[in-house]
Amino acid sequence: MKKGEIIQKIKNAGTAAREGRAEPLLATVSGVLSTKPHLIRYCADELGFGLVTTKSFQVLPNPGNREPILCEPELGSFGNSVGLRNCGMEQAVKELKELRSSWKSTAILNVSLSASNPEDFIRLAKGFEELADTFELNFSCPHASAGFGASIGCDPAIASGYVRALKKALPDCTVPIFVKLTPNVEDIGAIAAAVIEAGADGITAINTVGPTVYIEPHSGKPILQNKLGGKGGMSGSWVFPRALECIREIRKAVGDEIPIIGMGGVMTGAQTAELVKAGADVVGIGSACGMLEQDDLKPFFKALASDALNCIRGKETDKTSSFLRKNKAMEYEAKTILKIEKESEDIIIITLNGKCKFEAGQFVFLWIPGVGEKPFSLAEADPISLIIKKRGPFTEALFELKEGDTIYMRGLYGKGIRPPKSENALLIAGGTGIAVLPALAKRLKKQGTAVSSYVGTSEDTQRKEPNSIEKILIECGTYKKVADKGVVGRVLNQFQKDNIEGNTGLSIEGKTESMGKPEFFSAYLVGPMIFMRRASEILLKMGVRKNQIFMSLEMNTMCGVGICGECSCGNILTCKKGTFVSLDQIDDFY
């Protein structure tokens, strides 16, 4: 579509919604859900969004802030400080080109841009011009580094100056320019009017409110981890009143013809309708994603749009509330370290007080105030135990803790796997992946499956007797531990050798014709992707089908509630679905 057609499409959508002729056009918001190319496609094609917004891209890659990046002080009300984490322009352009080459959609692709000077905004616009349907200039992030985000959008002279510089440098730009404004100003209408007069085509509002500090009550320490002393923007339910106020002020200031993408804590159809009536032509949905199971995303958004139309027509309905979770999902619980067992120089088993009933595929986060947090699979439920491998600054800090120290845990997250019934099950794990196996092995044994577990380690462990985790695997079937001894993934070589010699502990020797039958055989792989890829290739050559191979994905989970999208593998959010997926589910991505 051409520039004028896109602007008119957005305006027509707003007019039709306000007049009660059509459901409002819904959008994703920057930094929530549609944060990767495959999720952009998913949001448009599967979830039905009419406008899909990317995360904010900068010229150079930005690792963002260390976790925690998100907290939930009140139900449905969040504090966040992602820190504009992004892969940088070069990689983003490459990924979006690949997406565009195979993706045909009527959805508007809104590319968000972030910079600290006009020159970089110009460079970004040139780089993304052939890929974007609309640009969204991030003049509003409240927890960005100096010179970025709200540093620009708080001053009408600076904000309008940036827009003028961009328009002057790119007079023939074919992409409509929307400016995303901060609510943390006295007169947002004046700033909106200034950037429109400078040449912007539309307004997006609001970004998060604040920033403020969120204190965890037991520790008395800030939750978020950043250079601002733990300050983060407010999003979700508690900012909706301010969002509504801002949209009214912006519409009054810019007139009826300027398109507005409105957002800020929308959770219901009634709130969607209020934003539309206040002047929003498109309504963005963000924090609500963190209140939903993944399977409920599509029906929730459909219900939201339907409820909004009914409200505008004077017949209020509420088909959305039943989808939203009713309890906070990000509270920390103080735990005492009861025992630390050293398995090797870089692996320990930590035992915590208390119980936590879980299933294989679920996980928790451990948090050390002032240091950060990371996700971990649970090994045992009563008392709680976890296997920790030294990988970086956070796990190094874990290794420094002593018995009796306090650590904080939140979760559970994800869904446990429901293993299909089969006569034989092969479990293969690399390193700390063994933590996932005990709960799975016990479940398989309970349903009458013969279990054989293979665990690879980077080095021989220092203990001679099996630890408590290994004892469970021994009780559930055959268990073999294989040290790499200089050969990465040597455990897979051992399995191949055992399979040839009929020494796997399973009744699979000489039954090649049965290996492709789910009722006869299933396999469960845990470890780094390269390890699981090689294991799956071995199994496929044995005649095992893709729907019989289940992989536990160690993705970069950061929030745990379905907002950041970092844990996604294809269309699957592992923080929602659980870490186990079958190979056929992720075949294209894998």
VOGU-3710 file (C-alpha; in Angstrom, 3 decimals, decimal comma):
1> mkkgeiiqki> 0,000/0,000/0,000  1,050/3,567/-0,621  1,592/6,093/2,165  -1,763/7,818/1,743  -3,613/4,502/1,574  -2,091/3,296/4,837  -2,990/6,508/6,644  -6,522/6,350/5,237  -6,878/2,684/6,235  -6,058/3,555/9,837
11> knagtaareg> -8,409/6,557/9,806  -11,217/4,544/8,208  -10,821/1,841/10,851  -11,234/4,441/13,609  -14,229/6,072/11,986  -15,985/2,754/11,383  -15,397/1,689/14,989  -16,622/4,986/16,472  -19,754/4,829/14,339  -20,400/1,239/15,446
21> raepllatvs> -20,055/-0,162/11,929  -17,044/-2,401/12,562  -14,938/-3,865/15,332  -11,886/-1,784/16,305  -8,589/-2,557/14,608  -6,224/-4,064/17,178  -2,436/-3,705/17,277  0,467/-5,239/19,100  2,694/-2,787/20,936  6,449/-2,440/20,753
31> gvlstkphli> 8,315/-4,864/22,991  5,373/-7,165/23,660  4,803/-10,520/21,927  5,640/-9,467/18,339  9,339/-9,186/19,158  10,733/-11,609/16,557  9,987/-12,165/12,848  8,169/-15,470/13,366  6,075/-13,853/16,115  5,211/-10,933/13,808
41> rycadelgfg> 3,799/-13,463/11,351  2,044/-15,318/14,170  0,408/-12,154/15,518  -0,909/-11,172/12,088  -1,816/-14,531/10,577  -2,864/-16,551/13,617  -4,007/-13,984/16,174  -5,621/-11,573/13,717  -3,940/-8,277/14,583  -4,506/-5,601/11,935
51> lvttksfqvl> -1,336/-3,733/12,859  1,805/-5,431/14,171  4,582/-3,458/15,848  8,198/-4,568/16,080  10,421/-3,987/19,072  12,380/-0,723/18,927  15,449/-1,106/16,729  18,608/0,945/17,119  21,586/1,380/14,806  23,800/-0,861/16,931
61> pnpgnrepil> 22,834/-3,972/18,902  21,762/-3,335/22,486  21,787/-6,149/25,057  19,352/-4,245/27,242  19,143/-4,657/30,983  19,894/-7,747/33,011  16,958/-9,672/34,407  14,657/-9,071/36,178  13,189/-6,913/33,427  9,578/-7,228/34,596
71> cepelgsfgn> 7,639/-7,356/37,848  3,964/-7,407/38,844  3,397/-5,340/42,010  -0,374/-5,571/41,586  -2,530/-8,014/39,634  -2,343/-7,037/35,965  -0,123/-4,030/36,723  3,518/-4,318/35,741  6,824/-2,562/36,149  9,265/-3,052/33,286
81> svglrncgme> 12,775/-2,113/32,326  13,850/-4,058/29,246  16,320/-1,347/28,285  15,552/-1,344/24,551  17,089/-4,770/24,031  17,423/-5,361/20,279  19,666/-6,955/17,664  20,581/-3,709/15,873  19,675/-2,413/12,434  21,870/-4,650/10,303
91> qavkelkelr> 20,512/-7,900/11,726  16,940/-6,593/11,973  16,911/-5,526/8,318  18,194/-8,953/7,318  15,512/-10,726/9,358  12,661/-8,506/8,153  13,773/-8,913/4,523  13,595/-12,662/4,960  10,161/-12,328/6,552  8,845/-10,051/3,811
101> sswkstailn> 10,108/-12,387/1,083  7,730/-15,154/2,163  4,994/-13,308/4,048  1,937/-11,880/2,340  -0,387/-10,123/4,728  -2,902/-7,308/4,847  -1,670/-6,393/8,339  0,252/-3,134/8,695  3,876/-3,677/9,754  4,797/-0,873/12,142
111> vslsasnped> 8,579/-0,694/12,605  9,659/1,013/15,825  12,883/3,052/15,748  14,993/4,353/18,632  17,960/6,735/18,522  19,602/9,514/20,525  20,152/11,948/17,644  18,449/12,914/14,378  21,236/11,459/12,255  20,684/7,961/13,616
121> firlakgfee> 16,925/8,238/13,150  17,576/9,191/9,521  19,922/6,248/9,097  17,353/3,880/10,607  14,551/5,213/8,418  16,657/4,743/5,291  17,541/1,208/6,337  13,976/0,084/7,043  12,065/2,132/4,446  11,548/-0,697/1,973
131> ladtfelnfs> 10,328/-3,035/4,735  8,016/-0,920/6,898  4,414/0,097/6,285  4,677/2,675/9,069  7,460/4,020/11,253  7,041/4,568/14,983  9,644/6,931/16,433  10,277/6,028/20,065  10,359/9,423/21,792  9,003/7,984/25,024
141> cphasagfga> 10,855/5,094/26,687  11,211/6,178/30,363  14,101/3,862/31,278  16,333/4,280/28,211  19,901/5,561/28,347  20,507/9,302/28,316  19,495/10,893/25,031  17,028/8,176/24,040  13,265/7,817/24,426  11,600/10,229/26,841
151> sigcdpaias> 14,680/12,472/26,777  13,379/13,531/23,355  9,630/13,361/23,874  9,413/15,515/27,013  10,277/18,707/25,123  8,124/19,900/22,187  11,030/21,839/20,665  13,394/18,840/20,721  10,731/16,387/19,532  9,599/18,597/16,658
161> gyvralkkal> 13,228/19,326/15,757  13,917/15,625/15,335  10,883/15,222/13,091  11,847/18,220/10,951  15,364/16,883/10,517  14,008/13,506/9,431  11,521/15,013/6,988  14,183/17,325/5,537  16,645/14,466/5,027  13,990/12,181/3,543
171> pdctvpifvk> 11,513/14,423/1,713  10,316/11,542/-0,464  9,992/8,970/2,319  7,172/6,608/1,386  6,507/5,446/4,953  4,088/7,310/7,274  5,814/8,540/10,433  4,103/8,087/13,794  5,652/9,543/16,941  5,229/7,577/20,166
181> ltpnvediga> 4,757/9,981/23,056  5,415/9,734/26,770  2,598/10,384/29,248  5,088/11,797/31,745  4,570/15,422/30,699  2,243/18,224/31,735  0,812/18,870/28,271  0,980/15,869/25,935  -1,373/17,645/23,543  1,122/20,431/22,951
191> iaaavieaga> 3,891/17,957/22,136  1,572/16,035/19,795  0,620/19,231/17,978  4,284/20,233/17,682  5,426/16,990/16,038  2,433/16,997/13,670  3,191/20,575/12,645  6,801/19,458/12,048  5,615/16,825/9,584  4,722/13,664/11,510
201> dgitaintvg> 1,800/11,782/9,992  0,347/10,319/13,188  0,681/9,777/16,922  1,144/6,680/19,064  0,381/6,948/22,767  1,048/6,096/25,458  4,342/4,555/26,478  4,837/3,487/30,084  4,254/5,828/33,029  7,056/6,693/35,431
211> ptvyiephsg> 9,673/5,384/35,952  9,478/4,313/39,584  11,183/1,804/41,872  9,454/-1,467/42,781  10,506/-2,908/46,124  10,222/-6,616/46,896  8,613/-6,654/50,368  10,601/-9,448/52,059  14,084/-8,346/50,979  13,331/-4,639/50,904
221> kpilqnklgg> 15,361/-4,460/47,680  14,471/-3,129/44,208  13,324/-5,886/41,866  14,337/-4,503/38,486  17,985/-4,624/37,493  19,332/-1,536/35,742  21,574/1,506/35,997  18,646/3,642/37,180  18,609/2,108/40,652  15,828/-0,301/39,747
231> kggmsgswvf> 13,462/2,241/38,225  11,080/0,996/35,560  8,043/2,137/33,623  4,509/1,330/34,755  2,305/-0,620/32,359  -0,871/-2,630/32,581  -4,078/-1,907/34,458  -2,838/0,945/36,590  -1,984/3,187/33,602  -5,289/2,929/31,712
241> pralecirei> -6,825/6,080/33,263  -3,763/8,089/32,205  -3,867/6,547/28,718  -7,497/7,574/28,289  -6,736/11,086/29,481  -3,804/11,392/27,074  -5,737/10,182/24,023  -8,448/12,775/24,693  -5,848/15,541/25,026  -4,019/14,452/21,868
251> rkavgdeipi> -7,192/14,263/19,777  -8,251/17,702/20,935  -4,809/19,112/20,077  -4,291/17,555/16,623  -7,843/17,581/15,264  -9,949/14,873/13,661  -7,824/14,039/10,615  -4,615/12,818/12,268  -4,452/9,036/12,866  -3,836/7,933/16,462
261> igmggvmtga> -2,704/4,521/17,688  -3,869/4,395/21,307  -2,699/2,025/24,037  -2,088/1,736/27,743  -3,382/-0,965/30,076  -6,291/-2,137/27,936  -7,707/-5,385/29,349  -11,417/-5,310/28,394  -13,719/-4,538/25,513  -15,198/-1,649/27,475
271> qtaelvkaga> -11,736/-0,067/27,841  -11,081/-0,603/24,138  -14,331/1,197/23,364  -13,391/4,079/25,670  -10,084/4,617/23,871  -11,828/4,539/20,489  -14,452/7,044/21,601  -11,676/9,236/23,043  -10,028/9,389/19,616  -7,903/6,279/19,024
281> dvvgigsacg> -8,177/4,866/15,499  -6,282/1,680/16,385  -6,009/0,166/19,867  -2,786/-1,482/21,016  -2,829/-4,459/23,375  0,286/-5,142/25,440  0,263/-6,130/29,105  -2,915/-8,190/28,673  -0,728/-10,772/26,911  0,916/-11,453/30,262
291> mleqddlkpf> -2,462/-12,323/31,757  -3,335/-15,087/29,309  -2,464/-18,662/28,439  -1,170/-18,904/24,882  -4,140/-20,981/23,728  -6,408/-18,174/24,954  -4,727/-15,362/23,011  -6,801/-15,682/19,834  -10,216/-16,119/21,506  -9,402/-13,289/23,926
301> fkalasdaln> -8,575/-10,807/21,161  -11,688/-11,815/19,207  -13,813/-11,342/22,323  -12,119/-8,011/23,048  -12,972/-6,601/19,626  -16,520/-7,968/19,792  -17,123/-6,583/23,283  -15,780/-3,195/22,199  -18,185/-2,990/19,268  -21,098/-3,987/21,501
311> cirgketdkt> -20,129/-1,275/24,003  -19,952/1,366/21,284  -23,397/0,286/20,110  -24,718/0,714/23,653  -24,971/-2,949/24,607  -22,132/-3,718/26,998  -20,892/-7,319/27,060  -17,913/-8,951/28,783  -16,560/-12,083/27,164  -12,916/-11,320/28,036
321> ssflrknkam> -12,702/-11,411/31,842  -12,955/-15,183/32,029  -9,686/-15,494/30,070  -7,601/-13,263/32,362  -5,733/-14,942/35,222  -6,994/-14,087/38,693  -3,746/-14,218/40,693  -0,390/-12,488/40,498  2,204/-14,583/38,681  5,492/-12,901/39,553
331> eyeaktilki> 5,685/-12,855/43,350  8,918/-13,974/44,966  9,088/-16,402/47,862  12,065/-16,327/50,210  13,845/-19,688/50,417  16,616/-20,890/52,703  19,465/-22,911/51,234  19,486/-26,172/53,196  22,295/-27,957/51,372  24,825/-27,446/48,604
341> ekesediiii> 26,348/-30,535/47,003  29,349/-30,167/44,723  29,073/-32,490/41,721  32,059/-31,088/39,847  34,026/-27,877/39,570  31,200/-26,231/37,637  28,069/-28,084/38,806  26,309/-27,990/42,181  22,977/-29,233/43,511  21,158/-26,696/45,686
351> tlngkckfea> 18,451/-27,871/48,082  15,934/-25,301/49,349  13,387/-25,469/52,128  9,767/-26,138/51,248  7,853/-28,062/48,623  6,969/-27,291/45,014  4,859/-29,805/43,138  5,786/-29,728/39,471  5,927/-31,721/36,255  8,683/-32,114/33,682
361> gqfvflwipg> 8,637/-29,081/31,388  7,887/-26,540/34,125  10,447/-24,174/35,628  11,044/-21,433/38,181  13,170/-18,299/38,439  15,797/-17,800/41,128  16,547/-14,198/42,132  19,451/-12,732/44,069  18,708/-9,073/44,906  21,196/-6,740/43,282
371> vgekpfslae> 22,604/-9,526/41,094  19,766/-10,711/38,855  17,581/-13,716/38,113  17,578/-16,730/35,786  15,186/-19,615/35,018  15,927/-23,155/36,195  14,241/-26,523/35,889  13,370/-28,196/39,166  14,916/-31,572/39,925  13,008/-32,596/43,050
381> adpisliikk> 9,825/-31,322/44,680  10,214/-32,114/48,390  12,474/-30,577/49,432  13,085/-28,374/46,415  16,328/-29,102/44,579  17,923/-27,631/41,476  21,063/-28,390/39,505  23,193/-25,335/38,773  25,960/-25,119/36,187  28,366/-22,203/36,332
391> rgpftealfe> 27,772/-20,275/33,113  28,008/-16,542/33,820  27,741/-13,761/36,425  24,470/-14,957/37,955  25,425/-18,593/38,392  28,844/-17,490/39,632  26,993/-15,553/42,338  24,953/-18,677/43,130  28,190/-20,605/43,638  29,225/-18,015/46,244
401> lkegdtiymr> 26,124/-18,630/48,398  26,351/-20,787/51,507  24,033/-23,089/53,395  21,659/-20,962/55,470  21,639/-18,067/52,975  18,384/-16,713/51,562  17,500/-16,838/47,889  14,220/-15,921/46,187  12,098/-18,064/43,882  9,108/-17,312/41,663
411> glygkgirpp> 7,014/-19,665/39,585  5,929/-22,256/38,411  5,890/-21,386/34,729  4,930/-23,434/31,692  2,886/-26,594/31,467  4,113/-30,051/32,280  4,445/-32,587/29,502  1,777/-35,273/29,154  3,888/-38,105/27,745  2,043/-40,467/25,413
421> ksenalliag> 1,775/-44,080/26,511  4,442/-46,215/24,896  6,108/-49,499/25,691  9,613/-47,991/25,703  10,961/-44,532/26,467  14,481/-43,255/25,928  15,596/-40,255/27,989  18,809/-38,494/26,931  20,169/-35,431/28,732  23,324/-33,409/28,517
431> gtgiavlpal> 24,843/-31,918/31,674  22,357/-30,164/33,967  19,548/-31,388/31,688  19,385/-34,331/34,081  17,291/-32,082/36,347  14,344/-32,480/33,984  14,457/-36,285/33,937  13,365/-37,517/37,422  9,788/-36,190/37,258  9,453/-37,451/33,684
441> akrlkkqgta> 10,918/-40,875/34,501  8,571/-41,314/37,464  5,555/-40,430/35,360  6,570/-42,797/32,577  7,208/-45,645/35,009  3,821/-45,059/36,638  2,067/-45,528/33,297  3,890/-48,806/32,661  6,637/-47,652/30,298  10,120/-49,197/30,304
451> vssyvgtsed> 12,566/-46,331/30,873  16,228/-46,005/29,908  18,102/-42,814/30,834  21,400/-41,654/29,338  23,112/-38,627/30,862  26,224/-36,989/29,461  28,570/-34,942/31,638  31,441/-32,654/30,689  33,687/-34,339/33,236  33,640/-37,200/35,730
461> tqrkepnsie> 31,809/-36,205/38,896  33,692/-36,141/42,164  31,225/-38,299/44,077  31,326/-42,082/43,947  27,760/-42,781/45,119  24,732/-41,733/43,037  23,142/-38,484/44,162  19,447/-38,217/45,022  18,516/-37,343/41,439  20,416/-40,272/39,975
471> kiliecgtyk> 18,816/-42,617/42,506  15,376/-41,746/41,117  16,493/-42,565/37,578  17,995/-45,859/38,743  14,738/-46,748/40,475  12,750/-45,974/37,335  14,771/-48,132/34,914  18,187/-48,326/33,304  20,537/-45,426/33,997  23,891/-44,684/32,360
481> kvadkgvvgr> 26,140/-41,697/32,949  28,810/-40,990/30,349  31,577/-38,399/30,743  32,691/-36,596/27,572  36,405/-37,211/28,193  37,293/-34,738/25,482  34,559/-35,875/23,061  31,559/-33,517/23,167  28,290/-35,472/23,245  30,070/-38,766/23,875
491> vlnqfqkdni> 26,893/-40,045/25,553  25,245/-40,169/22,117  28,074/-42,334/20,808  27,520/-44,633/23,771  23,821/-44,928/23,025  24,534/-45,808/19,390  27,025/-48,447/20,507  24,572/-49,879/23,045  21,821/-49,957/20,447  23,988/-52,010/18,090
501> egntglsieg> 24,955/-54,367/20,914  21,438/-54,658/22,330  22,446/-53,054/25,591  20,114/-50,051/25,919  17,944/-51,559/28,629  14,928/-51,350/26,311  13,207/-54,042/24,285  13,941/-52,369/20,951  16,689/-54,545/19,483  15,678/-56,156/16,223
511> ktesmgkpef> 12,379/-54,286/16,089  13,190/-51,698/13,484  9,695/-51,910/11,995  8,176/-50,909/15,337  10,380/-47,887/16,062  8,082/-45,590/14,087  5,048/-46,508/16,182  4,235/-44,070/19,035  2,688/-46,834/21,104  5,997/-48,729/20,976
521> fsaylvgpmi> 8,683/-46,042/21,395  9,132/-42,412/22,427  12,229/-40,316/23,098  12,829/-37,287/25,324  15,855/-35,057/24,759  17,209/-32,395/27,117  20,228/-30,163/26,606  21,690/-27,563/24,238  20,034/-27,362/20,811  23,091/-28,694/18,992
531> fmrraseill> 23,085/-31,722/21,316  19,374/-32,412/20,788  19,704/-31,911/17,037  22,347/-34,608/16,812  20,348/-36,938/19,066  17,231/-36,470/16,946  19,195/-37,197/13,748  20,341/-40,503/15,260  16,774/-41,401/16,219  15,344/-40,455/12,828
541> kmgvrknqif> 17,855/-42,782/11,150  16,581/-45,539/13,465  13,102/-45,101/11,997  11,653/-42,984/14,818  9,144/-40,396/13,591  9,273/-36,699/14,461  6,087/-36,837/16,528  7,754/-39,427/18,808  10,731/-37,186/19,636  10,203/-34,614/22,400
551> mslemntmcg> 12,750/-31,886/23,036  13,049/-29,700/26,127  13,950/-26,266/24,784  16,434/-24,193/26,745  15,330/-20,835/25,359  16,294/-17,397/26,669  13,319/-17,019/28,994  13,239/-13,553/30,557  9,762/-12,718/31,886  7,943/-16,036/32,296
561> vgicgecscg> 4,479/-14,629/31,580  4,333/-14,339/27,781  5,172/-10,670/27,324  8,767/-10,452/26,090  8,635/-13,253/23,486  12,259/-14,213/24,145  11,369/-17,831/24,974  9,617/-18,471/21,671  10,487/-21,339/19,385  8,497/-20,872/16,218
571> niltckkgtf> 5,013/-19,914/17,421  5,415/-21,671/20,759  5,958/-19,632/23,911  7,722/-22,096/26,177  6,967/-19,996/29,267  3,309/-20,787/28,592  3,344/-24,151/26,839  6,201/-25,663/28,833  9,674/-26,532/27,618  8,812/-29,849/25,931
581> vsldqiddfy> 7,705/-29,800/22,301  7,659/-32,549/19,710  10,066/-32,280/16,802  7,258/-32,071/14,246  5,873/-28,972/16,034  9,043/-26,970/15,462  10,333/-28,607/12,304  10,475/-25,414/10,209  12,074/-23,363/12,965  14,408/-26,143/14,093
//
